[in-house]
Amino acid sequence: MESNLVILRFLAFSIALAVSSSVAIAASALNSPFDVESARAAHGAAAGSHHCKAPPKPQRDLEFAGVYKRGTNSSVVDKQSANAYRMARKTVDDFKKSIIRTSDLYVASKPAQGELAACVLTWLDTWAKAGAMLGSVSQQGSYVRKWALGTVSMAYLKVRVAKGLDAAKKKRVVAWIRDWAAIVREDYSTGMERGSRNNNHSYWAGWSVLAAGIVLNDRSHFDWAQERYRNGLAQLEDDGTLPLEMDRRKRALHYHLFSIPPLVMIAETAAHNGVDLYGSLDGAIHRLIRRTLSGIDDPSYFAKKSGYKQAWGGKFNASKMAWGAVYQARFPTPALKRLLDRFGRIYDTRLGGNMAVLFAPRAN
């Protein structure tokens, strides 16, 4: 009888401990993948004067046509369509580039220049009040909306700690990001038989929703992003290739490289919140990176496996390698360092801007 009582007490204690631990985890704030003050301490310098221009007119609807020729597995670009698409999204591009550029200036300002943060917030608030990006979309428009969510969330994460920001503006921006993240997550939680729900688009959705989840301190978004990560890398073959990206024919290597940034950003953010995605699925992401880096040096493997000579979508530039600053800071890799050294500034608006400034201070 006494032993049974001891067991019952132990079980009760274990249950109470588990419940309290769960509550503590749920209550703890999600961590950003970068630290503004660390970045400023390592890279900051006196900032010059800055004039906050008026933001572009908010764009609510995103009815953009696609850019690839039919019947090519999205591997052959139609130049006329690509030019039309570029012009149609110019307002969104200008908005994204400006908020990232100005938020970068804020992070690098030493002492911190609050006017820069206030400018970013004003731009975000202007678009938030108009419900920008939340209107009707085409398929291509839904892609733009998904990518832009990550950009906006990262810009806000960089400036939200600034002193003296308008509380009402911050509240509106957070509400806007909440509505936006819900739309993207719902979009990429339906029609799961479609390729875009399982290929690089899914990883980018995971990253953007995760970045928004950090803003919102929403653990359901955090968990959903991890699912997108694991679903993607569970498809990885033993040779480090992704079947759905290999299907992109002459752009197979291009889309392998395009798949890596959101996966690295999800893994890095998870690492700062106590979850080891880098090591999950037997370290699958490292196999993907090794295979892709080798393909950049010599694309013959991708050419042979896909059956097509490989070609880049656009130039092979620093933005394609921006994820490398994050990965290199945690996993120093000689082949990756050689590639990064080819470029000056390692920069990508979809990932958050100047990646070397944001992530280079991080200890391994």
PyMOL commands that set and color helices and strands:
alter all, ss='L'
color gray80, all
select helices_A, chain A and resi 2-27+36-43+79-88+90-108+114-129+139-159+167-187+195-197+200-216+219-233+243-246+249-271+280-297+300-306+318-321+323-330+334-340+355-359
alter helices_A, ss='H'
color red, helices_A
select strands_A, chain A and resi 347-348+353-354
alter strands_A, ss='S'
color yellow, strands_A
deselect
rebuild
show_as cartoon
